[in-house]
Amino acid sequence: MGFNGFDLAYSVGAVALAPLWMRKARSGWDERLGHVPRLPAMGAKRLMVHGVSMGEQGALRELIPMVLETGAEVVVSASTDTGIEQARKLYGQMRRVFIVRYPLDFSWSVRRFLDATAPDAVALCELEVWPNFIAECTRRGVPVAVINGRLSAKSFRGYSRLRPLLRPTFARLALAGVHDASSAERFCAMGVQQKRVTVTDTMKWDTARINDDVEGADDFAAAMGIDRSRLLVVAGSTSEGEERLLHQACPPGVQLLCAPRKPERFAAAAADLPGCTRRSGAQQWPPGGGGAALGSSKQRFLLDTLGELRKAYALADVVVVGRSFGLPGAQKGGSDPIESVALGKATIIGPSYENFTTVVNTLVAADGLAVASAGELRVVLGGLLNDAAQRAAMARRGRACVREHQGATRRQAALLLAMLNAPK
């Protein structure tokens, strides 16, 4: 119940890494230490569902209503500011939903948090297996599951180095609903009992909204000054160096809009898109500069707001998914390509897509997604832009693939509800 080895390791790590984590402003420190409002007892079963940030919260979008339909209460937790914001946007108006910030994994923070939220069961989206949290849940008789679980080869190598320390934590999991057979093997290797692991596919297929139009897209285009009569490439979730790569890869006369994944990169991204128009105020950046080299100041656009990428995707002729080109200093592992594919857009992703291996490989096998390296991007992008029939065929195959693989959320919900309602 007191200070333990993990607490000591976290404390030492926090001090050693202070120069790094103090650079970024973070709010909610009181909540991160477990000081969340005590939730009222309403007499219903209570499931806590945790998604770290915006992407994980989006993956839970279909699951939360399924749980609420059974009469249960849901505590939705997130770690990041953007995750909290997304949770409030998605679930803030739903009855019997409480939104809280997930605590740091110090034992005292975890105890305060669980005292206040009092869940009957816990579901952790994707991974997020923290030793003190899971140990305290086990001590209280609260079963913990991983849902939409994925453990890439790269992540597994990292976890394997700590396997003697982490194996008891994984062994405490009541169940794991995972993307594919490879993830299932890795979860078992980390200590989860094989009978508790179920391959369910990924819930991200179910969050895809297959639409031809997106509300607000026309107004977005008009505000940005996008010419609807000309070809447009939209690059989503871009990372360091990818804006410059795309700027250079786009054929002359083609419009390019980039949406960096991290807000703190907006200024750097603008510098790599000469003469770009920024969404925040729709001003040219730098003011009055850079556009002439492209023949027009309305050929490069920067989406430097949050929550509007779907509108931009709806306008695209080709979408490029960022964080995937493996450039020096850039984030790697890829981003989710399903949203643009579901919108009927020919989509390209780079070769570094470890975070979405199952999804990408499935779409590529169906010829519904193209993979191109940084060196190949100009040719692949140019080929799609020059062939409307090829773009349309890729889009049709991609959408068919998305429809075929939907259903994972309902399978995960069934597993969770059985765990929640199991006799203690």
N, C-alpha and C positions, 0 to 999 in steps of 0.2 A: 504493500500500500504506500510505501515511501518512495524515496529517490532510488531509481534503478539504473542499470547499465545503459539502457537506451537514453534515459534522461541525461546521463553524463555525456554520452556521445553527441547528443543534440546540442548540449550546452557548449561543448568544446567546438563543435562545428559552427555554431552560430557566431561565436567570438572570432574564429579564424576567418570566416567568410563575410564578416560585417562590412568590410570595404565594398564588397560586391552588392549585397542585398540592400544596403542603405542608399545606394544610388537611385533606386526606384521608389517613388512614393507609394506607400501602401496604407490603406485605411483599415478601420475595424480592428485595431490591435487588442482592444478589450475583449471583443468577441473571439479573436484568434486564441486568446488565453482561456477560453471556455465560458466567459461571462455572457451568456445569451439569456433572453427572457425565459422564465419558467413557463412551460406550456400548460394550459389547463387540461385537466383530465375530463374527457368527454364520454368515456365508457366504451369507445370503439377500439378495435385493434389499431395499432399505430406502426406504420412502416416508414423507416427513414431511408431515403434514396439520395445518394451522394454523387454529384457530378462536378468535377474540379472547376471547369471554366465554361466558356460559351459553347464550345463544340460538344462537350459531354451533356450539357443541359439541353441542347438541341436534340441530341440522340434520345433523350428521355421524354420528348414531347408527346409521343403516342402512348407511352407506358403509364404515365401518371393518371390520365383519365380512366384507363382500364382498372387500375387499383381502386380509384374512387368509386367506380360503379359497384363495387362489392360492399360499400358502406364503411370501408376502412379510412383512417386518417393517414395523411402523408406529410412527413417532414422532409422538405427538399433542402439539401445543404450544398453549398459551393465554397470554394477556397478563394477564388480571385474576385476582384471587384467587377470585372466583366461577367463572370459567372453569376454573381448575385444579381446584377442588373438584368441579365437574360432570364434568370429564374423568376424575378418579379414580373417581367414582361409576359412570360408564358403562363405563369400559374398564380400570379398575384390576385386575380379576381375569382379564383376557384374556392369554393367552400371546402372546409376541412383540410386545407393545405397551409402549412406553416413553413416559412422560408427563413433559414438561419445560415450563419457562416460556420464552416467546418473548423474545428480547433487544430492548433498545432499539436503534434503528437507527444507532448510532455504528459506524464501520467496525471498530474494534477489538473491540467487543462481538459483532458479527456474525461476525468471523473466529474468535473463541474458541468461539462457539456451534457453528459449522459444523465446526470441528476436532473438537469433542466428539461431535456427533451423526452426522456423516458420512452425510447422506442421498444416495441415488442420484437422487431426484427430489423435488419439493416441490409441494404443493397448498395454495393460500391460499383460505380460504372467504370468499366474498362480494366482498372487494376487498383491503384490506390490502397494497397495492402500495407497499413501502418501497424507496427507491432504493438505499441501500447494501446491503441484504440481497440484492436481485435482482442487482445488479452483481457481488457477490461469488460468488453461485451461478453466474452466467454465466461468470465467470473460471475457476471450478472445473469447468465442463462439466456442471453440475447443472441440468436443465431445470425451469422453474417454470411452474405453471399457476394460473389463477384458476378455482375451481369455485363453482357456485351463484352466479355473478357477477351483481351488480346495480349499476347506476350510474344513480341517479335524476336527473331533470332538475335538481334543486337541487344535488346533488353534482357533476354535470357542469359546471354553471356555475362552481362553486368550483375544480374541477380545471382548467377551461379557462383560468383566469387564470394558471395556472402551467404551461401546456402546453409552452412552450419548454424548461422545466426537466424536466418529467416525461415528455415524449414518448419519450426514449431508454429510460426505464425500462419503459414499456408496450410498446415495440417489442421488448424482450427476452423477453417472455412467449412460452412455447412453445405455449400454447393457453389459450382462455378458454371455459368452458362457462357460458352466461348464461341469465337468466330468459326474455327475450323479445327481439323484433326491435329495440325501442327501445334496450335496453341494448347489443345487438350493435352498433348504429350508433354509440353513444357510445364504446364500447371501441375501435372502429376509428378514430374521430375523435381519440382520445387517442394512437393510434400502433400499436395491435395490428394485425398483418397480417390482412386479411379472411379469408384461407384458414385462419387459426388460430382463428377464432371460430365456435362452434357454439351454436345455440339449443337448450337442453335442458329448459326449464321449471325450476321451483324444486324442490329436494329437500325442502322443507318439506311438500309434499303427502305424501311417503312416510313422514315421521316421525309422521304423524297415526295415532293408534290409535283405530279405530272401535269403541267399546264403549258398552254401555248402563249398565254399573256400573264403579265404580273401587274397588279394594280399599282399605279404611280410611276410606271416605267416611262410613259410618254412625257409626263411632267419633269421627270428626272433628266431625260434627254434634252428637253427644251432649256432647263435651267443650266445645264452644263454646256450647251451649244454644240451638242453632237449632231452631225449631219446624217439623218436617217437614210439618205440616198447613197451613202458611201459605206464601204466595208469597215467594220469595227472589230478589233480584237480586244477582249476583256481578259485581263490576268488577275486572278483572285489569290489572296493570301501570299503575296510575294514577299521575299526575304532579301537580304543583302546582295546586291549585284544583279538581281534578276530584272529590275526595272531597266537597267542599262542594257542587259542582254536582249530584252524584248524590244527596246527602242531600236537597237541595231538590227534585229532580225525581221522587223516588220517591213514589207515592201513599200516603196514610195507611194504616197497617196493614201495609204491605209491608216485609219485612225486607231489609236491605242489608248486604252484606259487601264491603269494599274491600281489595285487595291491592296496596299501593304497589310500584312497580318497584324503588325504591332503599331499602335499609334505613335510611339516614340520614334518611329522611323519615317514619319511623314515628310519631314524637312529633307532628309537625305534622299528619299525617293524622288521628291520634287526636283532636286538638283540633277538627278540622272534622267529626267524627262524634260529636255530643253523646251521652254515656252509653254509648259503644261498649264492647263486650267484646273484649278483646285475646286473641289466641291464646296468647301467651307467658304461661302461667299462667292463661289464661282469666279474667283479672280485669277488672272494670269500670274504664273510664278516662274522666274522672277518677274516683277512688274515691268512690262514693256520689253522683256529680253528673251532672246533665244528662239522665238518663233520663226523668224525670217529664214533660218537655215532649213526649215522644213517646207517653206513655201506658204505656210499658214500657221497662225497661232492657235488654231483649233484642230490640231492633229494629235495632240498628246493631252491626256486627262489624268488627274489624280483623284481617286476617291479617298478623301481623308476624313470621312465620317464613318460611324459604325451603324450596322443594321440595314445598309442599302445595297449590299452586293448582289442580292437576288434581282433587284431592279436593273442593275448593270448587266448581269448575265442575260436577262430577257432581251436586251438590245443587241447582243453580240452575234456576229457571224461565226466566229471561232472563239472558244474559251481556252485559256492556258492556266493550268493549276500550279500554283507556286510552291515554294519550300521544297522543290523537287529536283533541282538541277545540280545539286552538289557543289555549288560554287564556294570558293574559299571564304570562310567567315560567315557563311549563310546558314540559317537553320535548315535542317535536312529532315527527311522522313516523309515529306509530302503532306498534302491536305486532301480533304474529301472531294472526290470528283463527282459524286452522285447527283448533287443539286443541279449542276449545269447539264449533265446528261439527261436528267428527268425533264428539264426545260426544253429539250430537243436541240441542244447545241453540240456541234462537232467539238470535241474536247481533246486537248493534248496535255500530257503530264510528263515531267522529266523522269529520269531513271531512279532517283532517290525517293522511293515511295514506301519505305519500310513500315510506316505507321498504318498503311492502308493496303497491305499486300493482298489480302483476300479479295477486297473490292476491285482493285486495279487488275489483278490477274483474271478475275471473272469477267470483267468488262472487255479486256483485251482479247480473251478467248472467244468472246461473242462478236469481235470486230466492232465494238461500240466505243472504243477509246484508243487513242494513239499514244505511244511512248516515244519520246525523242530526247536525245542528249542535247547539251548546250550546243555542240558542234553541228547537230542535225536540225536544230530548230528552224533555221531560216528556210531550209528546203521543205521540211514537212509542213510548216506553216504556209509557205507560198503555194504548195500543192493544193492544200485545202481551200485557200482563198481564191484560187483560180478555177475551182471545180465545184460549182453549186450542187451538182448531182451527187458528188462524192460526200459532201457535207451532209446532205439530206439522208443519204443511205446510212452513214455512220450514226446519225441521230436516231433513225428508226431502229436500228439494231441495238443501240444503247438503251433506249426506252423499253424495248421488249425484254432485255436482260434485267432491268430494274424490276419490272412487273413480275417476272418469273421468280425472283428471289425474295419477294416480300413475305412477311409472316413471322419473322424472328421475334418481334416484340410480343406477340401473343403467346409464343412459346415461353419466352422469358417470364411474362406475367404469370403464367400458369405455375411455373416453378416457384416463384416468389410467394404466391398466395398459398400454395401448399405448405411452404415453410412457415409463413406467418400464422397459419391456422392449425399447425400441427400441435398436438397435445404436448405440454411441457413435462 
